[in-house]
Amino acid sequence: MRRTHAAMPLTGQEQSVRDLLLAKRLSFATHHVFELSPKVRMSVDFLVFRSAGIVLECTCCTRSKGSAMSEARRRAAFMEYRFGLLRRAYPGIVCGALVE
């Protein structure tokens, strides 16, 4: 999973975040994979190496009109679940999401 996920190209939104992190001269890893247990791995878009770490996830809602809010809520709930798993394994980690 590590090599496969690391080889994925960055989306436009991820490129913008990468450029911002580079401009701020922060040390980071793209498409980092956390091993939460021997059988559970979770990949994140960015891991910024500051104190206990900062995780950034990027996502984009593609639906329009009425269904856009339900998709945004669904994505937010899924990210909160993923962030909860990370916080349980790494209590000091800071998590953030960018939803476009």
Backbone as CSV, one residue per row, in Angstrom:
resi,resn,N_x,N_y,N_z,CA_x,CA_y,CA_z,C_x,C_y,C_z
1,MET,0.831,-1.191,0.000,0.000,0.000,0.000,0.877,1.256,0.000
2,ARG,2.007,1.202,0.691,2.847,2.391,0.774,3.342,2.828,-0.592
3,ARG,3.915,1.900,-1.357,4.455,2.272,-2.660,3.349,2.666,-3.627
4,THR,2.238,1.970,-3.579,1.131,2.265,-4.480,0.567,3.644,-4.204
5,HIS,0.324,3.948,-2.938,-0.279,5.232,-2.594,0.699,6.380,-2.845
6,ALA,1.982,6.150,-2.587,2.975,7.204,-2.800,3.139,7.536,-4.277
7,ALA,2.841,6.587,-5.148,2.995,6.803,-6.585,1.813,7.528,-7.215
8,MET,0.720,7.701,-6.467,-0.460,8.374,-7.019,-0.154,9.843,-7.272
9,PRO,-0.592,10.376,-8.398,-0.349,11.806,-8.660,-1.213,12.677,-7.738
10,LEU,-0.734,13.874,-7.477,-1.474,14.809,-6.634,-2.601,15.455,-7.436
11,THR,-3.726,15.692,-6.773,-4.827,16.407,-7.407,-4.471,17.890,-7.457
12,GLY,-5.281,18.668,-8.127,-5.051,20.107,-8.194,-5.072,20.756,-6.819
13,GLN,-6.006,20.332,-5.991,-6.115,20.867,-4.634,-4.871,20.485,-3.817
14,GLU,-4.425,19.240,-3.951,-3.233,18.795,-3.236,-1.981,19.525,-3.728
15,GLN,-1.925,19.819,-5.019,-0.797,20.591,-5.558,-0.744,21.974,-4.910
16,SER,-1.898,22.600,-4.759,-1.955,23.928,-4.132,-1.485,23.881,-2.681
17,VAL,-1.919,22.860,-1.955,-1.497,22.711,-0.557,-0.001,22.441,-0.494
18,ARG,0.510,21.597,-1.382,1.945,21.297,-1.423,2.747,22.574,-1.685
19,ASP,2.278,23.379,-2.639,2.969,24.635,-2.942,2.971,25.579,-1.739
20,LEU,1.862,25.634,-1.014,1.774,26.470,0.182,2.736,25.985,1.261
21,LEU,2.784,24.670,1.478,3.693,24.118,2.485,5.157,24.371,2.107
22,LEU,5.452,24.264,0.819,6.808,24.555,0.363,7.148,26.027,0.542
23,ALA,6.187,26.909,0.261,6.413,28.346,0.424,6.661,28.707,1.887
24,LYS,5.992,27.994,2.795,6.170,28.237,4.232,7.386,27.500,4.790
25,ARG,8.077,26.744,3.931,9.288,25.991,4.297,9.040,25.002,5.424
26,LEU,7.909,24.298,5.341,7.579,23.272,6.324,8.016,21.910,5.800
27,SER,8.463,21.073,6.699,8.842,19.707,6.344,7.588,18.840,6.365
28,PHE,7.334,18.111,5.289,6.108,17.323,5.192,6.322,16.106,4.297
29,ALA,5.377,15.184,4.371,5.362,14.007,3.505,3.996,13.932,2.840
30,THR,3.983,13.676,1.543,2.705,13.502,0.843,2.341,12.026,0.835
31,HIS,1.054,11.756,0.886,0.514,10.398,0.854,1.210,9.488,1.861
32,HIS,1.253,9.955,3.096,1.880,9.193,4.177,0.934,8.088,4.638
33,VAL,1.490,6.931,4.969,0.694,5.795,5.440,1.021,5.540,6.908
34,PHE,-0.012,5.566,7.752,0.116,5.239,9.167,-0.242,3.770,9.359
35,GLU,0.512,3.071,10.186,0.163,1.698,10.558,-0.462,1.757,11.940
36,LEU,-1.785,1.668,11.990,-2.501,1.781,13.253,-2.470,0.474,14.036
37,SER,-2.405,-0.635,13.347,-2.261,-1.959,13.948,-1.629,-2.847,12.875
38,PRO,-1.284,-4.077,13.206,-0.656,-4.921,12.179,-1.496,-5.092,10.907
39,LYS,-2.813,-5.009,11.034,-3.667,-5.206,9.859,-4.339,-3.939,9.359
40,VAL,-4.227,-2.845,10.097,-4.925,-1.613,9.718,-3.917,-0.541,9.335
41,ARG,-4.012,-0.088,8.091,-3.182,1.016,7.603,-4.095,2.117,7.101
42,MET,-3.669,3.346,7.316,-4.465,4.478,6.856,-3.543,5.474,6.159
43,SER,-3.930,5.847,4.960,-3.142,6.833,4.230,-3.784,8.209,4.388
44,VAL,-2.927,9.225,4.462,-3.382,10.609,4.553,-2.696,11.399,3.450
45,ASP,-3.288,12.509,3.064,-2.727,13.309,1.981,-1.408,13.966,2.375
46,PHE,-1.359,14.581,3.563,-0.154,15.270,4.009,0.087,15.011,5.481
47,LEU,1.341,14.808,5.833,1.769,14.775,7.222,2.843,15.842,7.364
48,VAL,2.542,16.869,8.151,3.483,17.958,8.395,4.224,17.618,9.688
49,PHE,5.544,17.662,9.622,6.370,17.287,10.760,6.562,18.485,11.679
50,ARG,5.595,18.728,12.541,5.623,19.767,13.566,5.179,19.129,14.869
51,SER,5.908,19.286,15.924,5.629,18.710,17.247,5.139,17.262,17.091
52,ALA,3.903,16.981,17.472,3.386,15.614,17.369,2.917,15.277,15.952
53,GLY,2.846,16.258,15.080,2.428,16.031,13.697,1.107,16.691,13.380
54,ILE,0.975,17.085,12.128,-0.267,17.676,11.634,-0.669,16.896,10.395
55,VAL,-1.880,16.382,10.396,-2.410,15.631,9.266,-3.366,16.530,8.505
56,LEU,-3.186,16.606,7.191,-4.090,17.368,6.329,-4.710,16.443,5.296
57,GLU,-6.009,16.501,5.186,-6.744,15.736,4.184,-7.423,16.709,3.238
58,CYS,-7.369,16.433,1.954,-7.996,17.273,0.934,-9.105,16.475,0.248
59,THR,-10.240,17.116,0.044,-11.328,16.474,-0.679,-12.136,17.533,-1.413
60,CYS,-12.867,17.095,-2.402,-13.647,18.004,-3.231,-15.043,17.419,-3.437
61,CYS,-16.068,18.221,-3.227,-17.448,17.797,-3.490,-17.792,18.162,-4.928
62,THR,-18.216,17.186,-5.694,-18.472,17.412,-7.109,-19.947,17.554,-7.447
63,ARG,-20.806,17.270,-6.508,-22.246,17.363,-6.796,-22.705,18.810,-6.740
64,SER,-23.857,19.041,-7.307,-24.375,20.404,-7.319,-25.771,20.453,-6.700
65,LYS,-26.185,21.637,-6.382,-27.515,21.950,-5.852,-27.802,21.207,-4.555
66,GLY,-28.936,20.530,-4.456,-29.407,19.947,-3.201,-28.555,18.831,-2.645
67,SER,-27.954,18.023,-3.503,-27.191,16.886,-2.997,-25.785,17.255,-2.563
68,ALA,-25.336,18.465,-2.837,-23.981,18.874,-2.471,-23.807,18.912,-0.952
69,MET,-24.789,19.420,-0.237,-24.669,19.494,1.227,-24.663,18.103,1.846
70,SER,-25.463,17.189,1.322,-25.466,15.832,1.887,-24.126,15.150,1.618
71,GLU,-23.525,15.397,0.461,-22.205,14.821,0.185,-21.151,15.435,1.101
72,ALA,-21.217,16.731,1.325,-20.262,17.394,2.215,-20.390,16.863,3.641
73,ARG,-21.626,16.660,4.116,-21.839,16.090,5.452,-21.298,14.674,5.538
74,ARG,-21.532,13.873,4.505,-21.047,12.489,4.477,-19.529,12.456,4.518
75,ARG,-18.889,13.297,3.717,-17.423,13.346,3.695,-16.863,13.838,5.034
76,ALA,-17.522,14.822,5.627,-17.076,15.339,6.923,-17.182,14.263,8.005
77,ALA,-18.260,13.494,7.987,-18.426,12.420,8.970,-17.363,11.339,8.781
78,PHE,-17.059,10.996,7.535,-16.040,9.989,7.268,-14.662,10.482,7.712
79,MET,-14.358,11.743,7.446,-13.071,12.292,7.878,-12.977,12.338,9.393
80,GLU,-14.057,12.684,10.050,-14.043,12.713,11.511,-13.804,11.311,12.068
81,TYR,-14.372,10.295,11.436,-14.126,8.907,11.844,-12.645,8.563,11.677
82,ARG,-12.070,8.887,10.512,-10.655,8.615,10.253,-9.758,9.373,11.228
83,PHE,-10.080,10.646,11.477,-9.294,11.438,12.409,-9.397,10.865,13.821
84,GLY,-10.553,10.342,14.181,-10.717,9.710,15.496,-9.805,8.504,15.656
85,LEU,-9.698,7.694,14.598,-8.791,6.548,14.638,-7.344,6.997,14.808
86,LEU,-6.970,8.044,14.087,-5.606,8.565,14.212,-5.343,9.133,15.601
87,ARG,-6.307,9.873,16.139,-6.125,10.483,17.458,-6.029,9.425,18.554
88,ARG,-6.726,8.304,18.370,-6.632,7.224,19.346,-5.236,6.608,19.342
89,ALA,-4.675,6.435,18.154,-3.348,5.833,18.037,-2.238,6.827,18.357
90,TYR,-2.428,8.094,18.005,-1.435,9.160,18.223,-2.138,10.332,18.903
91,PRO,-2.209,10.326,20.236,-3.017,11.323,20.956,-2.647,12.781,20.710
92,GLY,-1.404,13.104,20.423,-1.017,14.501,20.265,-1.147,15.040,18.859
93,ILE,-1.598,14.219,17.926,-1.635,14.631,16.517,-2.775,15.631,16.280
94,VAL,-2.536,16.568,15.390,-3.548,17.575,15.011,-4.032,17.228,13.612
95,CYS,-5.342,17.227,13.425,-5.936,16.846,12.137,-6.718,18.008,11.555
96,GLY,-6.649,18.150,10.228,-7.391,19.198,9.544,-7.821,18.720,8.169
97,ALA,-8.935,19.251,7.709,-9.473,18.858,6.412,-9.747,20.098,5.578
98,LEU,-9.505,19.981,4.292,-9.817,21.029,3.345,-10.864,20.486,2.386
99,VAL,-12.074,21.017,2.461,-13.175,20.560,1.623,-13.507,21.662,0.641
100,GLU,-13.441,21.349,-0.623,-13.709,22.338,-1.669,-15.061,22.049,-2.282
